[in-house]
């Protein structure tokens, strides 16, 4: 049977509540999203939370009006929002947009025999896109449930989903993904533009 | 202590003081550069030149990060200046090397940069004839900045933009956009950095191969496609001659992953900086020979004709898209990403 991992991006207190638009977008997705993660766990597949931690000496990161960097290691704001986490889940710390960049995520997925990743979380037009592209280049089957990805601005989400569907991922919804897993035991590979 | 070891593992202010630690650092630099360094530690280098004309150019390099896939700041510092000399038809001969080092920069990384400078200079056939090293306090520079000034000699007439004529073909020596996508990807962790590498390369060998295989004058003019990208080059030529340049979008050499990244970033490869791509303006009767000469060199394997210079007045750049429609290529207004070279 195919092994599947759901990767969540940046579901951290400080990032989710960075502004009201983000908070509202996450809140409106939360119910479906949490149910989807539960469904994945119940079916014996894996949930990985990608936790963004900004290195204190990173010159390229944007500081707030007080000159402070967000999501610093060990702070409450950097923690994954509790409602999305359960015991068997794995947290992988990343420092950049893609969850694979200079992390051991790929090695951990390989050790579990994962061949399919379902990319979720925030924001669709940054971390979801880049993690999906990176996963695609590494040979994973890539799926994105449109109801479990979030952007502060709906137009950004729409454009990012269009890009994902065009290049590297199958865009679906969480109910359809669970239905396919039950029916087929796997999620099919998409035919994509890249030769 | 061997000559290639120095007493500190990091650059300190006294390495720029002119005293003992400076001498130690200079010995390290000279030894690492090896046979490509021919300076004699006088206040000026005195050098033989052939012919009655030389080409000179200078460039500074602040690329962030200083180490990347298929290159580093040292390689770019040699390639950038060598390519500027080669595209005017000169044979790159001499380089100077200026370095500004931030206190705390690891000596091991400096040796990596110097080794890269040495290897690239060897490949390009240029000698480093003099240099300068300054050290600044922490925060006054970002790790390492370089400057190279180059001298080239001529065995043919210099190439000039004003010699481009209506009907000339516009030829690119290779893919565009890769350097920008790679640098941006390793800065931000975009996931493209292992699939798309910088194109940084010395192009003088490739261009010499073209020049010796076609009649003099058949290659009218050449530019290396660096900051501002292909768009900036084409606009420069179009506006200078008042001619419209027409190109075909389908002919543009863009690696699929690069196109994918550009689409994600909401930009176009024609605006992206490169470090190993030349744009040649070529007499139509020499087009096939130029392409053959380029393609026989490893840096020109992907050479293609992308359009032509028309006799139409206006000085604009127009591109036929996949839908067959012509549209004007707008010139970027300062929105380029910083520190790509």
Interface residues (C-beta under 8 A of the other chain):
Chain A: X59 X60 X94 X95 X96 X97 X98 X100 X101 X102 X129 X130 X131 X133 X134 X135 X137 X163 X166 X167 X168 X193 X194 X195
Chain B: X142 X187 X188 X189 X190 X191 X192 X193 X194 X195 X256 X257 X260 X261 X263 X264
